[in-house]
Amino acid sequence: MFLKIHKMKKLFLPIFVLACLIAQAQTADDVILKYTTNMGGLEAFNKIQTIKLTGIATTQGMDLPLTVQIINGKAMRSDVEAMGQSVIKVYNDGKGWKLNPFAGVTTPTEVTGTELAEFKPQAHVANILMDYKSRGHLAELQGEADVNGIKAFKIKLTGKEDNKVTTYYISMADYSLLKSVTNADMQGQEIEVETFYSDVKEFNGLKFSMTRKNMIQGEEFQTVKYNTVELNVPVDDKIFEFPK
């Protein structure tokens, strides 16, 4: 019995060392490139002109219809319908506005500062991690982590303009995005938000995570489930303009 255990240890050690060497050989750019390629490639994402996503946002036990429309690299608008009213967030070529009667914002209101910075990346079809260099951000590989039993690369992304840090966890097995962690301002408080990505589906050669679950302090805060993804469909520029 002792000899068997001893042999297993001798066998396990080289495998473990090899795995460590492989992990150490990876750089942030290596991991990001493999993740990007797995999802369809940055060039293909950048060629998309418009995108429309529809689905359901579940929060506080309510299922709310959600529509997101994007002009790639320029504008984004999300509409959530709740109890006969609309919660709207818009980014449009450097400016933003919002409408949220449930938070006391009963008329369209300009968005600036940190909030505007949070809206801006949403105007891109590609994940911010995919082309972080062209956007001027910094990426750093911070080793490995465990995400619900799956080994993952841990990448720290630091924003160019606001130095905001978002940590991404990419599967070591298939280079899919498993999770991201960042801080968000909620009612004047900075709170850590974990987002888990799942249910990846392919549309015209590009992959999208159809389910995104947001967790705060271990509790589910909101889950978004997209039902449809439409690429290069007509999107009216006027829906992004500040209402007069």
Rosetta blueprint (number, residue, H / E / L):
1 M L
2 F H
3 L H
4 K H
5 I H
6 H H
7 K H
8 M H
9 K H
10 K H
11 L H
12 F H
13 L H
14 P H
15 I H
16 F H
17 V H
18 L H
19 A H
20 C H
21 L H
22 I H
23 A H
24 Q H
25 A H
26 Q L
27 T L
28 A H
29 D H
30 D H
31 V H
32 I H
33 L H
34 K H
35 Y H
36 T H
37 T H
38 N H
39 M H
40 G L
41 G L
42 L H
43 E H
44 A H
45 F H
46 N H
47 K H
48 I L
49 Q L
50 T E
51 I E
52 K E
53 L E
54 T E
55 G E
56 I E
57 A E
58 T E
59 T E
60 Q L
61 G L
62 M E
63 D E
64 L E
65 P E
66 L E
67 T E
68 V E
69 Q E
70 I E
71 I E
72 N L
73 G L
74 K L
75 A E
76 M E
77 R E
78 S E
79 D E
80 V E
81 E E
82 A E
83 M L
84 G L
85 Q E
86 S E
87 V E
88 I E
89 K E
90 V E
91 Y E
92 N E
93 D L
94 G L
95 K E
96 G E
97 W E
98 K E
99 L E
100 N E
101 P H
102 F H
103 A H
104 G L
105 V E
106 T E
107 T E
108 P E
109 T E
110 E E
111 V E
112 T L
113 G H
114 T H
115 E H
116 L H
117 A H
118 E H
119 F H
120 K H
121 P H
122 Q H
123 A H
124 H L
125 V L
126 A L
127 N L
128 I L
129 L L
130 M L
131 D L
132 Y L
133 K L
134 S L
135 R L
136 G L
137 H L
138 L E
139 A E
140 E E
141 L E
142 Q E
143 G E
144 E E
145 A E
146 D E
147 V E
148 N L
149 G L
150 I E
151 K E
152 A E
153 F E
154 K E
155 I E
156 K E
157 L E
158 T E
159 G L
160 K L
161 E L
162 D L
163 N L
164 K L
165 V E
166 T E
167 T E
168 Y E
169 Y E
170 I E
171 S E
172 M L
173 A L
174 D L
175 Y L
176 S L
177 L E
178 L E
179 K E
180 S E
181 V E
182 T E
183 N E
184 A E
185 D E
186 M E
187 Q L
188 G L
189 Q E
190 E E
191 I E
192 E E
193 V E
194 E E
195 T E
196 F E
197 Y E
198 S E
199 D E
200 V E
201 K E
202 E E
203 F E
204 N L
205 G L
206 L E
207 K E
208 F E
209 S E
210 M E
211 T E
212 R E
213 K E
214 N E
215 M E
216 I E
217 Q L
218 G L
219 E E
220 E E
221 F E
222 Q E
223 T E
224 V E
225 K E
226 Y E
227 N E
228 T E
229 V E
230 E E
231 L E
232 N L
233 V L
234 P L
235 V L
236 D L
237 D H
238 K H
239 I H
240 F H
241 E L
242 F L
243 P L
244 K L
